[in-house]
Amino acid sequence: MADTLDPKHLDKRTAERYLRSGQLDEKAYERHLKSLPDVAEKATVVETAMDGDDFEGQDDEDDMEDEEDEEDEEGAEESSEDTEAP
């Protein structure tokens, strides 16, 4: 008879909890992990950037222009605040 495992017990994030509680057999889990195919060659590189980070290939000139635009906008806001009536 095939050793069937509940898919929810195989989730890497929860397997340790199921192992500790006895709901998942450690040997069966190890057999499952060894039976998984190696798909490393299918992996792709993902590039992310947080706000303010630069992507590779992005020109520094573009960044400088963006900063100048922001400074111009800030300066315009400050001068409009000075001219407003109370």
Backbone atoms as SQL, in Angstrom:
CREATE TABLE atoms (id INTEGER PRIMARY KEY, chain TEXT, resi INTEGER, resn TEXT, atom TEXT, x REAL, y REAL, z REAL);
INSERT INTO atoms VALUES
  (1, 'A', 1, 'MET', 'N', 0.844, -1.183, 0.000),
  (2, 'A', 1, 'MET', 'CA', 0.000, 0.000, 0.000),
  (3, 'A', 1, 'MET', 'C', 0.888, 1.245, 0.000),
  (4, 'A', 2, 'ALA', 'N', 0.530, 2.209, -0.790),
  (5, 'A', 2, 'ALA', 'CA', 1.303, 3.440, -0.889),
  (6, 'A', 2, 'ALA', 'C', 1.152, 4.252, 0.392),
  (7, 'A', 3, 'ASP', 'N', 2.258, 4.856, 0.786),
  (8, 'A', 3, 'ASP', 'CA', 2.257, 5.688, 1.995),
  (9, 'A', 3, 'ASP', 'C', 1.803, 7.093, 1.592),
  (10, 'A', 4, 'THR', 'N', 0.534, 7.411, 1.826),
  (11, 'A', 4, 'THR', 'CA', 0.020, 8.718, 1.430),
  (12, 'A', 4, 'THR', 'C', 0.137, 9.687, 2.595),
  (13, 'A', 5, 'LEU', 'N', 0.590, 10.866, 2.276),
  (14, 'A', 5, 'LEU', 'CA', 0.749, 11.916, 3.272),
  (15, 'A', 5, 'LEU', 'C', -0.234, 13.031, 2.967),
  (16, 'A', 6, 'ASP', 'N', -0.767, 13.626, 3.999),
  (17, 'A', 6, 'ASP', 'CA', -1.676, 14.752, 3.828),
  (18, 'A', 6, 'ASP', 'C', -0.857, 15.945, 3.324),
  (19, 'A', 7, 'PRO', 'N', -1.227, 16.531, 2.189),
  (20, 'A', 7, 'PRO', 'CA', -0.452, 17.651, 1.629),
  (21, 'A', 7, 'PRO', 'C', -0.253, 18.813, 2.606),
  (22, 'A', 8, 'LYS', 'N', -1.211, 19.046, 3.501),
  (23, 'A', 8, 'LYS', 'CA', -1.034, 20.159, 4.440),
  (24, 'A', 8, 'LYS', 'C', 0.107, 19.888, 5.417),
  (25, 'A', 9, 'HIS', 'N', 0.431, 18.620, 5.642),
  (26, 'A', 9, 'HIS', 'CA', 1.538, 18.268, 6.537),
  (27, 'A', 9, 'HIS', 'C', 2.892, 18.451, 5.860),
  (28, 'A', 10, 'LEU', 'N', 2.901, 18.571, 4.554),
  (29, 'A', 10, 'LEU', 'CA', 4.152, 18.642, 3.803),
  (30, 'A', 10, 'LEU', 'C', 4.632, 20.067, 3.580),
  (31, 'A', 11, 'ASP', 'N', 3.838, 21.027, 3.937),
  (32, 'A', 11, 'ASP', 'CA', 4.230, 22.427, 3.785),
  (33, 'A', 11, 'ASP', 'C', 5.439, 22.698, 4.673),
  (34, 'A', 12, 'LYS', 'N', 6.483, 23.178, 4.071),
  (35, 'A', 12, 'LYS', 'CA', 7.736, 23.439, 4.783),
  (36, 'A', 12, 'LYS', 'C', 7.537, 24.352, 5.997),
  (37, 'A', 13, 'ARG', 'N', 6.569, 25.236, 5.911),
  (38, 'A', 13, 'ARG', 'CA', 6.336, 26.195, 6.995),
  (39, 'A', 13, 'ARG', 'C', 5.660, 25.560, 8.200),
  (40, 'A', 14, 'THR', 'N', 4.970, 24.430, 8.010),
  (41, 'A', 14, 'THR', 'CA', 4.217, 23.818, 9.113),
  (42, 'A', 14, 'THR', 'C', 4.658, 22.404, 9.444),
  (43, 'A', 15, 'ALA', 'N', 5.521, 21.807, 8.630),
  (44, 'A', 15, 'ALA', 'CA', 5.904, 20.404, 8.808),
  (45, 'A', 15, 'ALA', 'C', 6.501, 20.153, 10.190),
  (46, 'A', 16, 'GLU', 'N', 7.336, 21.050, 10.685),
  (47, 'A', 16, 'GLU', 'CA', 7.963, 20.842, 11.991),
  (48, 'A', 16, 'GLU', 'C', 6.910, 20.704, 13.096),
  (49, 'A', 17, 'ARG', 'N', 5.889, 21.514, 13.041),
  (50, 'A', 17, 'ARG', 'CA', 4.814, 21.436, 14.037),
  (51, 'A', 17, 'ARG', 'C', 4.113, 20.078, 13.963),
  (52, 'A', 18, 'TYR', 'N', 3.824, 19.595, 12.751),
  (53, 'A', 18, 'TYR', 'CA', 3.167, 18.297, 12.603),
  (54, 'A', 18, 'TYR', 'C', 4.086, 17.154, 13.028),
  (55, 'A', 19, 'LEU', 'N', 5.393, 17.310, 12.811),
  (56, 'A', 19, 'LEU', 'CA', 6.347, 16.297, 13.269),
  (57, 'A', 19, 'LEU', 'C', 6.348, 16.222, 14.793),
  (58, 'A', 20, 'ARG', 'N', 6.389, 17.373, 15.453),
  (59, 'A', 20, 'ARG', 'CA', 6.397, 17.406, 16.926),
  (60, 'A', 20, 'ARG', 'C', 5.123, 16.820, 17.525),
  (61, 'A', 21, 'SER', 'N', 4.001, 17.071, 16.875),
  (62, 'A', 21, 'SER', 'CA', 2.726, 16.600, 17.417),
  (63, 'A', 21, 'SER', 'C', 2.447, 15.143, 17.068),
  (64, 'A', 22, 'GLY', 'N', 3.280, 14.551, 16.225),
  (65, 'A', 22, 'GLY', 'CA', 3.088, 13.154, 15.862),
  (66, 'A', 22, 'GLY', 'C', 2.121, 12.944, 14.715),
  (67, 'A', 23, 'GLN', 'N', 1.622, 14.001, 14.123),
  (68, 'A', 23, 'GLN', 'CA', 0.697, 13.881, 12.998),
  (69, 'A', 23, 'GLN', 'C', 1.424, 13.551, 11.699),
  (70, 'A', 24, 'LEU', 'N', 2.731, 13.718, 11.689),
  (71, 'A', 24, 'LEU', 'CA', 3.545, 13.441, 10.510),
  (72, 'A', 24, 'LEU', 'C', 4.717, 12.578, 10.938),
  (73, 'A', 25, 'ASP', 'N', 4.909, 11.458, 10.246),
  (74, 'A', 25, 'ASP', 'CA', 6.014, 10.553, 10.541),
  (75, 'A', 25, 'ASP', 'C', 7.299, 11.110, 9.929),
  (76, 'A', 26, 'GLU', 'N', 8.347, 11.193, 10.739),
  (77, 'A', 26, 'GLU', 'CA', 9.600, 11.799, 10.282),
  (78, 'A', 26, 'GLU', 'C', 10.207, 11.028, 9.118),
  (79, 'A', 27, 'LYS', 'N', 10.187, 9.711, 9.174),
  (80, 'A', 27, 'LYS', 'CA', 10.769, 8.904, 8.086),
  (81, 'A', 27, 'LYS', 'C', 9.974, 9.089, 6.789),
  (82, 'A', 28, 'ALA', 'N', 8.657, 9.144, 6.899),
  (83, 'A', 28, 'ALA', 'CA', 7.826, 9.349, 5.711),
  (84, 'A', 28, 'ALA', 'C', 8.094, 10.733, 5.121),
  (85, 'A', 29, 'TYR', 'N', 8.274, 11.723, 5.991),
  (86, 'A', 29, 'TYR', 'CA', 8.554, 13.084, 5.528),
  (87, 'A', 29, 'TYR', 'C', 9.910, 13.132, 4.827),
  (88, 'A', 30, 'GLU', 'N', 10.914, 12.483, 5.387),
  (89, 'A', 30, 'GLU', 'CA', 12.246, 12.447, 4.771),
  (90, 'A', 30, 'GLU', 'C', 12.189, 11.749, 3.411),
  (91, 'A', 31, 'ARG', 'N', 11.438, 10.648, 3.306),
  (92, 'A', 31, 'ARG', 'CA', 11.281, 9.959, 2.013),
  (93, 'A', 31, 'ARG', 'C', 10.634, 10.887, 0.994),
  (94, 'A', 32, 'HIS', 'N', 9.641, 11.640, 1.451),
  (95, 'A', 32, 'HIS', 'CA', 8.968, 12.583, 0.549),
  (96, 'A', 32, 'HIS', 'C', 9.954, 13.631, 0.039),
  (97, 'A', 33, 'LEU', 'N', 10.754, 14.197, 0.936),
  (98, 'A', 33, 'LEU', 'CA', 11.708, 15.236, 0.532),
  (99, 'A', 33, 'LEU', 'C', 12.726, 14.690, -0.468),
  (100, 'A', 34, 'LYS', 'N', 13.193, 13.459, -0.239),
  (101, 'A', 34, 'LYS', 'CA', 14.177, 12.862, -1.146),
  (102, 'A', 34, 'LYS', 'C', 13.564, 12.524, -2.495),
  (103, 'A', 35, 'SER', 'N', 12.259, 12.314, -2.539),
  (104, 'A', 35, 'SER', 'CA', 11.610, 11.961, -3.798),
  (105, 'A', 35, 'SER', 'C', 11.333, 13.177, -4.678),
  (106, 'A', 36, 'LEU', 'N', 11.459, 14.366, -4.131),
  (107, 'A', 36, 'LEU', 'CA', 11.194, 15.580, -4.909),
  (108, 'A', 36, 'LEU', 'C', 12.283, 15.790, -5.955),
  (109, 'A', 37, 'PRO', 'N', 11.901, 16.182, -7.166),
  (110, 'A', 37, 'PRO', 'CA', 12.904, 16.412, -8.212),
  (111, 'A', 37, 'PRO', 'C', 13.689, 17.696, -7.954),
  (112, 'A', 38, 'ASP', 'N', 14.918, 17.720, -8.449),
  (113, 'A', 38, 'ASP', 'CA', 15.751, 18.924, -8.351),
  (114, 'A', 38, 'ASP', 'C', 15.376, 19.827, -9.522),
  (115, 'A', 39, 'VAL', 'N', 14.788, 20.961, -9.240),
  (116, 'A', 39, 'VAL', 'CA', 14.357, 21.881, -10.300),
  (117, 'A', 39, 'VAL', 'C', 15.150, 23.184, -10.271),
  (118, 'A', 40, 'ALA', 'N', 16.349, 23.142, -9.727),
  (119, 'A', 40, 'ALA', 'CA', 17.175, 24.345, -9.613),
  (120, 'A', 40, 'ALA', 'C', 17.452, 24.974, -10.973),
  (121, 'A', 41, 'GLU', 'N', 17.569, 24.145, -12.019),
  (122, 'A', 41, 'GLU', 'CA', 17.870, 24.686, -13.347),
  (123, 'A', 41, 'GLU', 'C', 16.701, 25.486, -13.915),
  (124, 'A', 42, 'LYS', 'N', 15.533, 25.353, -13.340),
  (125, 'A', 42, 'LYS', 'CA', 14.375, 26.111, -13.802),
  (126, 'A', 42, 'LYS', 'C', 14.242, 27.466, -13.103),
  (127, 'A', 43, 'ALA', 'N', 15.089, 27.726, -12.146),
  (128, 'A', 43, 'ALA', 'CA', 15.008, 28.969, -11.376),
  (129, 'A', 43, 'ALA', 'C', 15.370, 30.169, -12.251),
  (130, 'A', 44, 'THR', 'N', 14.777, 31.295, -11.937),
  (131, 'A', 44, 'THR', 'CA', 15.104, 32.539, -12.628),
  (132, 'A', 44, 'THR', 'C', 15.491, 33.590, -11.592),
  (133, 'A', 45, 'VAL', 'N', 16.309, 34.519, -12.013),
  (134, 'A', 45, 'VAL', 'CA', 16.750, 35.593, -11.136),
  (135, 'A', 45, 'VAL', 'C', 15.668, 36.662, -11.106),
  (136, 'A', 46, 'VAL', 'N', 15.339, 37.116, -9.914),
  (137, 'A', 46, 'VAL', 'CA', 14.350, 38.173, -9.747),
  (138, 'A', 46, 'VAL', 'C', 15.049, 39.359, -9.103),
  (139, 'A', 47, 'GLU', 'N', 14.933, 40.504, -9.725),
  (140, 'A', 47, 'GLU', 'CA', 15.571, 41.703, -9.194),
  (141, 'A', 47, 'GLU', 'C', 14.490, 42.624, -8.635),
  (142, 'A', 48, 'THR', 'N', 14.665, 43.013, -7.406),
  (143, 'A', 48, 'THR', 'CA', 13.717, 43.922, -6.781),
  (144, 'A', 48, 'THR', 'C', 14.453, 45.137, -6.254),
  (145, 'A', 49, 'ALA', 'N', 13.721, 46.197, -6.036),
  (146, 'A', 49, 'ALA', 'CA', 14.319, 47.407, -5.478),
  (147, 'A', 49, 'ALA', 'C', 13.316, 48.040, -4.533),
  (148, 'A', 50, 'MET', 'N', 13.818, 48.534, -3.444),
  (149, 'A', 50, 'MET', 'CA', 12.987, 49.264, -2.501),
  (150, 'A', 50, 'MET', 'C', 12.958, 50.723, -2.946),
  (151, 'A', 51, 'ASP', 'N', 12.016, 51.467, -2.448),
  (152, 'A', 51, 'ASP', 'CA', 11.899, 52.870, -2.795),
  (153, 'A', 51, 'ASP', 'C', 13.236, 53.563, -2.515),
  (154, 'A', 52, 'GLY', 'N', 13.785, 54.176, -3.515),
  (155, 'A', 52, 'GLY', 'CA', 15.058, 54.878, -3.362),
  (156, 'A', 52, 'GLY', 'C', 16.239, 54.067, -3.859),
  (157, 'A', 53, 'ASP', 'N', 16.053, 52.755, -4.092),
  (158, 'A', 53, 'ASP', 'CA', 17.131, 51.924, -4.624),
  (159, 'A', 53, 'ASP', 'C', 17.147, 52.032, -6.142),
  (160, 'A', 54, 'ASP', 'N', 18.297, 51.775, -6.722),
  (161, 'A', 54, 'ASP', 'CA', 18.439, 51.818, -8.170),
  (162, 'A', 54, 'ASP', 'C', 18.470, 50.404, -8.728),
  (163, 'A', 55, 'PHE', 'N', 17.875, 50.217, -9.895),
  (164, 'A', 55, 'PHE', 'CA', 18.023, 48.977, -10.636),
  (165, 'A', 55, 'PHE', 'C', 19.314, 49.074, -11.418),
  (166, 'A', 56, 'GLU', 'N', 19.919, 47.919, -11.694),
  (167, 'A', 56, 'GLU', 'CA', 21.098, 47.929, -12.545),
  (168, 'A', 56, 'GLU', 'C', 20.689, 48.436, -13.912),
  (169, 'A', 57, 'GLY', 'N', 21.550, 49.216, -14.529),
  (170, 'A', 57, 'GLY', 'CA', 21.248, 49.723, -15.852),
  (171, 'A', 57, 'GLY', 'C', 20.516, 51.055, -15.836),
  (172, 'A', 58, 'GLN', 'N', 20.092, 51.496, -14.690),
  (173, 'A', 58, 'GLN', 'CA', 19.401, 52.779, -14.617),
  (174, 'A', 58, 'GLN', 'C', 20.463, 53.871, -14.543),
  (175, 'A', 59, 'ASP', 'N', 20.311, 54.888, -15.353),
  (176, 'A', 59, 'ASP', 'CA', 21.304, 55.956, -15.400),
  (177, 'A', 59, 'ASP', 'C', 21.242, 56.829, -14.160),
  (178, 'A', 60, 'ASP', 'N', 22.416, 57.255, -13.713),
  (179, 'A', 60, 'ASP', 'CA', 22.468, 58.197, -12.606),
  (180, 'A', 60, 'ASP', 'C', 21.898, 59.548, -13.026),
  (181, 'A', 61, 'GLU', 'N', 22.005, 59.873, -14.335),
  (182, 'A', 61, 'GLU', 'CA', 21.458, 61.132, -14.817),
  (183, 'A', 61, 'GLU', 'C', 19.962, 61.198, -14.573),
  (184, 'A', 62, 'ASP', 'N', 19.271, 60.091, -14.824),
  (185, 'A', 62, 'ASP', 'CA', 17.830, 60.053, -14.590),
  (186, 'A', 62, 'ASP', 'C', 17.520, 60.347, -13.136),
  (187, 'A', 63, 'ASP', 'N', 18.309, 59.757, -12.237),
  (188, 'A', 63, 'ASP', 'CA', 18.098, 59.976, -10.811),
  (189, 'A', 63, 'ASP', 'C', 18.317, 61.443, -10.452),
  (190, 'A', 64, 'MET', 'N', 19.364, 62.037, -11.030),
  (191, 'A', 64, 'MET', 'CA', 19.660, 63.430, -10.720),
  (192, 'A', 64, 'MET', 'C', 18.535, 64.333, -11.210),
  (193, 'A', 65, 'GLU', 'N', 17.990, 64.003, -12.397),
  (194, 'A', 65, 'GLU', 'CA', 16.889, 64.798, -12.922),
  (195, 'A', 65, 'GLU', 'C', 15.661, 64.678, -12.034),
  (196, 'A', 66, 'ASP', 'N', 15.399, 63.460, -11.555),
  (197, 'A', 66, 'ASP', 'CA', 14.259, 63.246, -10.662),
  (198, 'A', 66, 'ASP', 'C', 14.419, 64.050, -9.378),
  (199, 'A', 67, 'GLU', 'N', 15.642, 64.040, -8.812),
  (200, 'A', 67, 'GLU', 'CA', 15.892, 64.786, -7.583),
  (201, 'A', 67, 'GLU', 'C', 15.718, 66.281, -7.812),
  (202, 'A', 68, 'GLU', 'N', 16.178, 66.765, -8.967),
  (203, 'A', 68, 'GLU', 'CA', 16.029, 68.193, -9.281),
  (204, 'A', 68, 'GLU', 'C', 14.559, 68.552, -9.406),
  (205, 'A', 69, 'ASP', 'N', 13.768, 67.672, -10.043),
  (206, 'A', 69, 'ASP', 'CA', 12.332, 67.916, -10.177),
  (207, 'A', 69, 'ASP', 'C', 11.669, 67.986, -8.807),
  (208, 'A', 70, 'GLU', 'N', 12.049, 67.082, -7.919),
  (209, 'A', 70, 'GLU', 'CA', 11.471, 67.080, -6.574),
  (210, 'A', 70, 'GLU', 'C', 11.830, 68.360, -5.826),
  (211, 'A', 71, 'GLU', 'N', 13.089, 68.809, -5.976),
  (212, 'A', 71, 'GLU', 'CA', 13.513, 70.028, -5.309),
  (213, 'A', 71, 'GLU', 'C', 12.739, 71.226, -5.848),
  (214, 'A', 72, 'ASP', 'N', 12.528, 71.249, -7.185),
  (215, 'A', 72, 'ASP', 'CA', 11.766, 72.340, -7.789),
  (216, 'A', 72, 'ASP', 'C', 10.338, 72.359, -7.251),
  (217, 'A', 73, 'GLU', 'N', 9.729, 71.183, -7.127),
  (218, 'A', 73, 'GLU', 'CA', 8.359, 71.099, -6.615),
  (219, 'A', 73, 'GLU', 'C', 8.289, 71.567, -5.170),
  (220, 'A', 74, 'GLU', 'N', 9.276, 71.160, -4.356),
  (221, 'A', 74, 'GLU', 'CA', 9.302, 71.570, -2.957),
  (222, 'A', 74, 'GLU', 'C', 9.477, 73.074, -2.842),
  (223, 'A', 75, 'GLY', 'N', 10.340, 73.628, -3.665),
  (224, 'A', 75, 'GLY', 'CA', 10.566, 75.071, -3.649),
  (225, 'A', 75, 'GLY', 'C', 9.315, 75.828, -4.049),
  (226, 'A', 76, 'ALA', 'N', 8.575, 75.302, -5.013),
  (227, 'A', 76, 'ALA', 'CA', 7.336, 75.954, -5.461),
  (228, 'A', 76, 'ALA', 'C', 6.300, 75.911, -4.349),
  (229, 'A', 77, 'GLU', 'N', 6.223, 74.807, -3.618),
  (230, 'A', 77, 'GLU', 'CA', 5.265, 74.703, -2.518),
  (231, 'A', 77, 'GLU', 'C', 5.596, 75.706, -1.413),
  (232, 'A', 78, 'GLU', 'N', 6.877, 75.821, -1.101),
  (233, 'A', 78, 'GLU', 'CA', 7.286, 76.746, -0.036),
  (234, 'A', 78, 'GLU', 'C', 6.997, 78.190, -0.423),
  (235, 'A', 79, 'SER', 'N', 7.241, 78.544, -1.679),
  (236, 'A', 79, 'SER', 'CA', 7.005, 79.925, -2.071),
  (237, 'A', 79, 'SER', 'C', 5.517, 80.241, -2.139),
  (238, 'A', 80, 'SER', 'N', 4.682, 79.254, -2.462),
  (239, 'A', 80, 'SER', 'CA', 3.233, 79.498, -2.489),
  (240, 'A', 80, 'SER', 'C', 2.706, 79.659, -1.068),
  (241, 'A', 81, 'GLU', 'N', 3.327, 78.982, -0.094),
  (242, 'A', 81, 'GLU', 'CA', 2.922, 79.125, 1.290),
  (243, 'A', 81, 'GLU', 'C', 3.247, 80.531, 1.805),
  (244, 'A', 82, 'ASP', 'N', 4.341, 81.101, 1.343),
  (245, 'A', 82, 'ASP', 'CA', 4.755, 82.431, 1.770),
  (246, 'A', 82, 'ASP', 'C', 3.802, 83.505, 1.246),
  (247, 'A', 83, 'THR', 'N', 3.200, 83.290, 0.081),
  (248, 'A', 83, 'THR', 'CA', 2.362, 84.306, -0.529),
  (249, 'A', 83, 'THR', 'C', 0.889, 84.184, -0.160),
  (250, 'A', 84, 'GLU', 'N', 0.504, 83.137, 0.498),
  (251, 'A', 84, 'GLU', 'CA', -0.900, 82.958, 0.863),
  (252, 'A', 84, 'GLU', 'C', -1.284, 83.910, 2.012),
  (253, 'A', 85, 'ALA', 'N', -2.518, 84.386, 1.957),
  (254, 'A', 85, 'ALA', 'CA', -3.014, 85.277, 3.021),
  (255, 'A', 85, 'ALA', 'C', -3.445, 84.450, 4.202),
  (256, 'A', 86, 'PRO', 'N', -3.265, 84.949, 5.446),
  (257, 'A', 86, 'PRO', 'CA', -3.641, 84.174, 6.632),
  (258, 'A', 86, 'PRO', 'C', -5.111, 84.005, 6.805);
